[in-house]
Amino acid sequence: MSRQDLFPPIDPYSSGRLQVDDTHTLYWEQSGNPQGQPVLFLHGGPGAGATPTHRRFFDPAHYRIVIHDQRGAGRSTPVGSLVGNSTRHLVADIERLRRHLRIDRWIVFGGSWGSTLGLAYAEAHPEAVRALVLRGIFLCRRSEVEWFLYGIRTVYPEPWRAFAGFLPEEERGDILAAYYRRLTDPDPAVHLPAARAWSIYEGACSTLLPSPDTVAAFGEDRMALGLSRIEAHYFTHHLYTRENDLVAHVDRIRHIPATIVQGRYDMVCPIVSADELARAWGEAEYIIAPDAGHSAMEPSIRTRLVSTMERLKRLP
């Protein structure tokens, strides 16, 4: 019988900080079985950071669970920093961490922005990836960002009105630019309220049913600042184009065992992106959770993620 829910809480058996350039130092941790099968968890956002709950997708008796906070996120420093912060940098950081921990190959597990980064890393370093588990597919395209900024109002008009209504009416024609100006302002009295408005909007749209706990977590200052500032930065400067599109280069990873888990009613990262990826990558297992939104904590999504990791124990 396959396991249906998260594993009990655990603490790391080791943690540290890895300086990756003159600006950024990354927090990393390991939990579970030090001799186990390595798995890397990639958090969302970009900029959301990891939490203790993320360790619980993996059987600690079997897996060596590696988690890190990406540049500018969570416990990495400096929080919210945009200097030297791009997908290319984050991919290089993952490879540096793998070498630092002396891991030959690992399973890469990521959702939302973590699916973007997981795909980018695997396409750059396929020899280091034993399997991919991707949830809530985001391909970092302009069309997806436009949906996030404007399209969601067709389903979540109340959160969108609060999000757009934070701005003066004359600035709502370019929500991204208006928020980006505020989020990059050095004055906390300017950037923190904007960060909370952006992050709470995302949290409110992330679950199929209302979740006050999710909204509260997204409204916490450190989470809100890292998430909103870095998302706005990536949406402004680091979208994928036709030349570097992740789906276009799926041939580089076609041989890697992969599972895609997608909520049918995901409003943050609509299913159209997962569908396109799955059609281009017929070798990947594609699982649709029929009663879920975006969050990895949606019951039917977390069940499918845990059961996928249980099956991957049998990887040769």
C-alpha positions in Angstrom: 0.0 0.0 0.0 1.5 3.4 -1.0 1.8 6.2 1.5 -0.9 8.8 1.3 0.5 11.8 3.2 3.6 13.7 4.4 6.2 12.1 6.6 6.5 13.2 10.3 8.6 16.4 10.9 12.4 16.0 11.1 15.4 18.2 11.9 18.5 18.5 9.7 21.5 16.4 10.6 23.8 19.1 9.0 23.5 22.6 7.6 25.8 25.3 6.5 26.3 28.4 4.3 27.9 28.4 0.9 29.4 31.6 -0.4 28.8 31.7 -4.1 30.1 35.2 -4.9 31.1 38.5 -3.3 27.4 39.2 -2.6 25.5 36.0 -2.0 25.8 33.3 0.7 23.3 30.4 0.4 21.8 28.5 3.3 21.7 24.7 2.8 20.7 21.7 4.9 20.6 17.9 4.8 18.1 15.7 6.6 17.1 12.0 6.5 19.6 9.3 5.8 23.2 10.5 5.3 23.9 7.3 3.2 20.6 7.4 1.4 19.5 8.3 -2.2 20.2 12.0 -2.7 17.2 14.3 -3.5 17.3 18.0 -4.0 14.3 20.1 -3.2 13.9 23.3 -5.2 11.5 25.9 -3.7 9.2 28.2 -5.7 8.9 31.9 -6.3 11.5 32.7 -7.4 12.3 34.0 -3.9 9.9 32.1 -1.7 12.5 30.1 0.3 12.1 26.7 1.8 10.4 25.6 5.0 10.7 22.6 7.4 7.5 21.1 5.8 9.4 20.6 2.6 11.5 17.9 4.2 8.4 15.8 4.7 7.8 14.8 1.1 10.6 12.2 1.4 11.0 9.1 3.5 13.9 10.0 5.8 14.9 6.4 6.2 15.6 6.2 2.5 16.5 9.7 1.2 19.3 12.0 1.8 17.3 15.2 1.6 19.1 18.4 0.4 17.3 21.7 0.7 18.7 25.2 0.0 17.4 28.7 -0.2 18.2 30.3 -3.5 19.9 33.7 -3.9 18.0 36.4 -2.1 15.5 34.0 -0.6 14.7 32.6 2.9 17.8 32.2 5.1 20.2 33.0 2.3 21.8 36.5 2.5 21.3 39.2 1.6 17.5 38.7 1.5 15.8 40.2 -1.6 19.1 40.9 -3.3 18.8 41.3 -7.1 22.6 41.7 -7.8 23.9 38.7 -9.7 20.5 37.0 -9.5 19.4 35.2 -12.7 18.5 31.7 -13.7 22.1 31.1 -15.0 23.4 32.0 -11.5 20.9 29.8 -9.7 21.8 26.8 -12.0 25.5 27.3 -11.3 24.7 27.5 -7.5 23.0 24.1 -7.6 26.0 22.5 -9.4 28.3 24.2 -6.9 26.3 22.8 -4.0 26.3 19.3 -5.5 30.0 19.3 -5.7 30.4 20.9 -2.3 28.3 18.0 -0.8 30.2 15.4 -2.9 27.0 14.0 -4.6 27.4 12.3 -7.9 23.8 12.3 -9.0 20.5 13.3 -7.4 16.8 13.3 -7.9 15.6 16.9 -8.5 12.2 17.8 -7.1 10.7 21.2 -7.7 7.4 23.0 -8.0 6.2 26.2 -9.6 9.4 28.2 -10.1 11.2 25.1 -8.8 9.9 23.3 -11.9 11.5 26.0 -14.1 14.8 25.8 -12.2 14.7 22.0 -12.2 14.2 21.9 -16.0 16.9 24.5 -16.5 19.4 22.7 -14.3 18.7 19.3 -15.8 19.1 20.7 -19.4 22.4 22.2 -18.4 23.7 19.2 -16.3 21.8 16.1 -17.4 24.6 13.9 -16.2 24.0 15.0 -12.6 20.2 14.3 -12.6 18.9 10.8 -11.7 15.2 11.7 -12.0 13.0 14.7 -12.1 9.8 15.3 -10.2 8.1 18.6 -11.3 4.9 20.1 -9.9 2.8 23.1 -11.0 4.7 23.7 -14.2 6.0 27.3 -14.9 8.0 27.9 -18.0 8.8 31.6 -17.2 7.3 32.9 -20.4 5.7 36.3 -21.0 2.3 34.8 -21.5 2.4 33.2 -18.1 3.4 36.5 -16.4 0.6 38.3 -18.2 -1.8 35.8 -16.8 -0.5 36.2 -13.3 -0.7 40.0 -13.5 -4.1 40.3 -15.3 -5.7 37.0 -16.3 -6.3 35.6 -12.8 -8.9 38.3 -12.2 -11.3 36.3 -14.3 -11.3 33.6 -11.5 -10.1 35.6 -8.4 -11.5 39.1 -8.9 -11.4 40.0 -5.2 -7.7 39.3 -4.6 -6.9 40.9 -7.9 -8.7 44.1 -7.0 -6.7 44.3 -3.8 -3.5 43.6 -5.7 -4.2 46.2 -8.5 -5.9 48.6 -6.1 -2.7 49.0 -4.1 -1.5 51.1 -7.0 -2.9 54.5 -8.1 -5.4 54.0 -10.9 -3.2 55.7 -13.5 -0.4 53.1 -12.9 -2.5 50.0 -13.3 -1.9 49.7 -17.0 1.6 48.4 -16.3 1.3 46.6 -12.9 4.7 45.0 -13.2 6.6 48.2 -13.7 4.6 50.0 -11.0 5.3 47.3 -8.4 8.9 46.9 -9.5 9.6 50.6 -8.8 8.2 50.2 -5.3 9.8 46.8 -4.6 13.3 48.1 -5.5 12.9 51.3 -3.5 15.5 51.3 -0.6 12.9 52.6 1.9 11.1 49.8 3.8 8.2 52.1 4.2 7.8 51.9 0.4 8.9 48.4 -0.5 7.4 46.4 2.4 3.7 47.4 1.9 4.1 46.6 -1.9 5.8 43.3 -1.0 2.9 42.3 1.2 0.3 43.2 -1.4 2.0 41.2 -4.1 2.7 38.2 -2.0 -0.7 38.0 -0.3 -2.3 38.1 -3.8 -0.2 35.1 -4.9 -1.1 33.3 -1.7 -4.8 33.9 -2.0 -4.8 32.4 -5.5 -2.7 29.4 -4.7 -5.3 27.0 -3.3 -8.5 25.6 -4.6 -10.3 26.3 -1.4 -9.7 29.4 0.8 -6.7 28.9 3.1 -6.2 31.7 5.6 -3.0 30.0 6.9 -1.5 30.1 3.4 -2.3 33.8 3.0 -0.8 34.6 6.4 2.4 32.8 5.6 2.7 34.7 2.3 2.2 38.0 4.2 5.1 37.5 6.6 7.7 40.2 5.9 10.8 38.1 5.0 8.8 35.8 2.8 6.9 38.6 1.1 10.0 40.7 0.4 12.0 37.8 -1.1 9.1 36.5 -3.1 7.8 39.7 -4.5 11.0 41.5 -5.2 12.7 38.6 -6.9 9.6 37.6 -8.8 9.2 41.1 -10.2 12.9 41.1 -11.1 12.7 37.8 -13.0 9.5 38.8 -14.7 11.1 42.1 -15.8 14.5 40.9 -16.8 14.8 37.1 -17.1 11.9 35.6 -19.0 12.6 32.8 -21.4 12.5 33.6 -25.1 12.0 31.3 -28.1 15.8 30.9 -28.4 16.2 29.5 -24.9 12.8 28.0 -24.3 12.8 25.1 -21.9 10.3 23.0 -23.9 12.3 23.5 -27.1 15.4 21.9 -25.4 13.6 18.9 -23.8 15.6 16.5 -26.0 18.6 17.1 -23.7 16.7 15.4 -20.9 14.3 13.0 -22.7 16.3 10.0 -21.2 15.8 11.1 -17.6 12.9 9.4 -15.7 10.4 12.2 -15.0 7.1 12.8 -13.4 4.9 15.9 -13.9 2.2 16.6 -11.3 -0.3 19.3 -12.1 -3.4 20.6 -10.4 -6.3 20.8 -12.8 -7.5 24.1 -11.3 -4.0 25.7 -10.8 -4.6 29.4 -11.3 -1.1 30.6 -10.6 0.5 28.3 -13.2 -2.4 27.2 -15.4 -2.4 23.6 -16.7 -1.7 24.7 -20.3 2.0 24.9 -19.6 2.1 21.4 -18.1 0.1 20.1 -21.0 2.5 21.5 -23.5 5.5 20.1 -21.6 3.9 16.7 -21.3 3.0 16.6 -25.0 6.6 17.5 -26.0 8.0 15.0 -23.5 6.1 11.8 -24.1 8.5 9.7 -22.0 7.5 11.7 -18.8 4.7 10.4 -16.6 2.0 13.1 -16.5 -0.4 13.1 -13.5 -3.3 15.5 -13.2 -4.7 16.1 -9.7 -8.4 16.6 -10.6 -9.3 18.5 -7.4 -6.4 20.8 -6.7 -5.1 24.3 -7.4 -1.4 25.4 -7.3 0.0 24.7 -3.8 2.1 21.6 -3.1 0.1 21.4 0.1 -3.2 20.7 -1.7 -4.2 17.2 -0.4 -4.4 15.5 -3.7 -1.1 17.0 -4.9 0.9 16.2 -1.9 -0.4 12.6 -2.0 0.7 12.2 -5.6 4.1 13.8 -4.8 4.7 11.5 -1.9 3.6 8.4 -3.8 5.9 9.4 -6.7 8.9 9.6 -4.3 7.9 6.2 -2.9 8.0 4.7 -6.4 11.4 6.3 -7.1 12.9 4.2 -4.2 13.1 1.5 -6.8 15.2 3.5 -9.3 18.1 1.3 -10.6 
